Amino acid sequence: MSERCEIVGRFLAAFWDSRWEELMGYLADGAVYVDPLLPEPVRGKEAIRDVLAYCHEWGSYRGEITTVFGEGAFVAAELRIRGSVKKPPEGMSEAVVGRSFDFLEADVFEFDESDRIVRETIYADALTLMHQLGEPF
C-alpha cells in the first residue's frame, strides 16, 4: 500500500473518531471538499473541519474502508458507512431520529507534492441513505 493510501486511512480514522486537530494536519491550507449534495464546494481547512464536525452532530456512525488504491497524486477509497441519526440533519424531519443507516461511499483524494490533501470529493449512495431514513430524495 502506498504512503498516500495510508494517509487516507489515517485521515478517515481521525474523522470517524472526531480527532479534528489531527485531521487538519492532513489538509493543505487551501484544501477543497466537494460533496455533490452540498450547494457548492467547501474551501479551507477550518471550513472543511466544520462541515465534517457537523456530520458528527447529527449522526453516530462508523466507517469501514473496503478498498483503497491510488497512483500519483490521487487515492480512491471505497467505504461502508453504518450508524444512526442522533438529531435530524438540516432539511430532514424529526422522524429520522433513531433510524439506522448502512450505505456505500467512494471518496477521491488529491494530494500536493508535500503529501497534503488538496481536494476530497465524496460520492455517497444518498438514495440508499434517504430510503433507509424514510425521507424523500
Summary of the structure (lengths in Angstrom):
residues: 137
radius of gyration: 14.8
end to end distance: 37.1
largest distance: 45.9
contacts: 393
relative contact order: 0.20
helix: 33%
strand: 40%
